């Protein structure tokens, strides 16, 4: 399965949620994480691999592979290479968790036919090697998104299950942007059809993920009655806005709560962080639930 993580804007929590999703998927499956955020390949920082914090030096990363400067992209065994003890403490039943970093200092580049072919070849190879490939794509209507849509339209890849997760924060601006990214004139659906996809199957492969959703069960000692009422009203307005922009509950795979740890430090949150009372249990539960819902065809098709 190929899982593409996209967002119309930066700062949605796409990458950190994607890394946490990969971590939980890897408790039972072999997982590859491809850092196709070409403008800012920093997944290595989230997985806490110092040499890969800004991508891989030299011509070894995904940029170099796509452009034909290396025959195979660099891959990092996260269980072995992470500086984080919790990520090195691999559970006995866990599968592989491998990071394919971008090039350090890399940038967006326009996709050429030869780039699309190499991208498609990579997706096909890794789909055979791993049960799940999470592909973190640059924000917006980027060349990385265009390349992924073109690659997955190649006939050899049409039999591979592909799912697209559109990440957005729970704000007016992000809701409108997420809807535009999918349904707009140059949105995912329009670009996909131009690339050779059939519209309806592609639409059925898209679901939304809300990030950093505030908790409305607010401590009355920390807010006024007027503030609590205003927040409740805002939440109701956002739900209506989400429905109008076709990003409402009928297309919602899951949501993650506002997490203080992630406001300060983008990282994988583990049960150890919860047991130390550093992170909230419902955050880990949300990531775990998102992984389960992604893999459950009944849940996916039921939306």
N, C-alpha and C positions, 0 to 999 in steps of 0.2 A: 504494500500500500504506500502511495505517495501522499503526504500531507503537506500542503502549502500554506504557510502562514503569511498573511498579507494585512496591510492597513493603509488607509489613505493618508494618514498623518503620522509623524514621529511622536514619540512619547505616549503611545497607547499601551505599552507593556507587552507588545507583541513578542519581542525577543526573550524577555525574562519569563513570560508565560510559556513560550515555546520550549525553552530549556527545562522548565519545571515539568511540562507535559512529557517531554522526552525522558526525563528522569523516572517518572512514574510508569510510563510505558515499558521502560527497560527492566522493571522489576519482574516482568514475565515474558518479554519479547526481545529479540535482537533489533536494536534501534540505531540508525544513522542520523546524525544531525548535520545538515549541509548549510553552511553560512553563506547564503546568496545575498546577504545585505552588503553588496559590493562597495557602497560608499562608506560603510562603517562596520567592518567585520570584527565584532567584539564579543562573539559568543564565548570565546576562550576565557574572557574575564569573568563571565557569569559562571562557567564551569571551573573557574579558579585554576587555570593552567597558565602560569606566568609567561612562558615563551610564546603563548598564543593570544595574549591579551588584546592585541591589535591586529590579529591575523598572523600568518606565517611569513617570516623573512625569506627573501629569495624567490625563485620562480618555482614554487612548490604548491601554491594554493589553488583554489578553484578558478581564480582569474586566469592564472597561467595555463591551467588545463583547458579551459574553454577557448583560450586564444591559441592553443597548440604549442605552448612553450615547454610543456612537460607531458610525458606519456600517461602519468597517473597522478592524481592529486594526493597531497599529504593527508594522512589520517592519524588521529590521536585517540588512543584507548583512554577514555575518561576515567574509568575505574582505576587505572594504573598511574596516570599522569597528573591527576588533580592534586593540588596542595591541600584540599579539604578532606579531613579525616572521614567525614560522613560519606563522601563520594568514593573514597577508597575502600570503604567497608561494604563491599559487594555482597548482597544476600546470596545464599546458596542456590536459589532458584532463579536468580536474575539472569537476563540475557546480556548480550554485548551492548555497550553504549559507546559509540565512536563519533568523534567530531571531525568533520571535513572543513577546515578553516579557509577563509578567503586570504588573499595576498595582503600583507602589510603595506599600507600606502596605496592600496588599490582604489579604483573609482569606477563609477558607472561607465559602461561602454555600449555602443549600439550593437545589436545582435545582427550578425551576418549569417547567411545560410550555413556556412561551415561551423559557426558557433552553435547554431541550433542543433545541427547533427551531433556534435560532440556532447552537447547537453543531453540530448535524447539518448545517446549511447550510455552516458553515465547513469541516467535515471534507470535505464533498462538493466544495466549491470548490477546496480545497488539494490534494485527491487528483487533480483534473484538471490542476492547475498544476505539481505536483511528483510525482516518481516515488515518493518515500518521505516520509512525515510521521511523525516521532518525537514522541510526546506524553508528556511527563513528568508523571505524575499524583501528587498529594499522597499521602503515606504513609498506610497503613491503609485502613479502610473509609470513605473520605472521600466528601464530596459530589462531588468531582471524578471519582472512580471511578464513582459512581452515575450521574453525568451522562454520562460516556463510554459506559457500558453501555447507557443508555437511548437515546442518540443513535445508536449503531451498530445498534440494533434497529429503527430507522426503515426502512420498506420500501425507500426510495430508496438506502440505504447497504448493503443486504444483499449487493449484487453486488460491493462493494469488499472486497478482501482485507484482513483485520485480524488482526494477531498481537499476542499479549499476552506480555510478558517479565516474569516475577516474579523480582525480585532478592533475594538473601539472602546473608548472610555464612556462613562455614563454622563455625558454632557450634551447640550444642544449642538454645539459645533461638531463634535465627533460623531454623533448620530447622523447628522446631515451628510457629513463627509463619507461615512461608511456606506450609506445608501447610494451616494453618487459614484463611489468606487465600483459598485456592482452594477447599478442600473443606468448610470449616466451615458451620455452620447459616446464617450470614449472610455466607458467602464469595462469591467472584466467581461461581461457578456458580449458586448459589441466587438471587443478586440478578439475574443475567443472565436466568434463566428467568422470574423475576417481571417483568422488563422486556420480555419477548417473544422472547428468544433460544431456539433449540433447544439442549438441553444438550450433546449429543454433538459437533456442529460447534464449539460454543464451547470445549469441552474440548480438541478437536484444535487449537485456535488458541493454546493456552497452553503455554509452555515455561519452564524455570527457568534462571537464571544465577547461579552462585556467584561471590562477589566476595571479594577479599583472602584467597585460599586460601594457607596457609603452605606453604613449601617443606620437604619432609621430607628432602631431600638436604642435611642440615645439616653444616656444617664441624665435624669432631670436636674441633677445637681450641676451639670456642666453646660446647660443651655437654658434659655428662657422659653416660656410657653409660646411666645411669638415666633422664636426661631424654629422650634419644633414644628409648629403649624406651617411655617413657610417652607421648610424642607419637605414636608409631606405633600404640599401643593406642587412643589417643583417636581417631585418624583412622579406624581400623577400626570403632569404636563409632558414629562419625558417619555412616559409610556405611550401617550397619544402620538407624540412626534415620531417615536420608533415605528408605530404601526403605519403611519402615513408614509414613512420612508421605506417600508417593507423590511425593516430590521427588528420587528417585534418578536413576541414569544413564539410565533409559528415558525420562525426560522432561527431560533436561539438554541445553540447547543449547550451553552452554559455560561456562567459568570464567576468572576473571582472578586472577593471583597477587598476593600481598602485595607492594606497591610502596612503597619508602621515600619517594619523591617525593610520593605521594598521602597519606601520613601527615602531611605538613607543609603541602602546598599542593594544593588541588583544582584541576586544570588539565587541558588537553588535552596528552597526551604525544606528542611527534613523534619522527621519526627523528633530528632534530637533537639532542634531549635524550640519545638513545642514543649518538650519535657523540661527544658531549661527555663521555660516561661519567657523566652525571647520573642517567639512568633506565636500567632494565634492558631489554635487547632483548626478553626473553620477555613483557614487559608489552605492548609495542607489537604483538608477534606475536599475543598473546591477543585484543587489541581487533580487529586485522585479521581474525583467524580467526572471531571472533564475527560480524563484518559479512558475511563470505563464507557462513557457515552459515545466517545469517538469510535470505539471498537465494537460497539453493539449495533448491528445492522437494524434491529427492530426499533431502537431509539432513533437512529439516524433517519430511517425511512418514515418514521412516525411523525416527523416534524413537517 
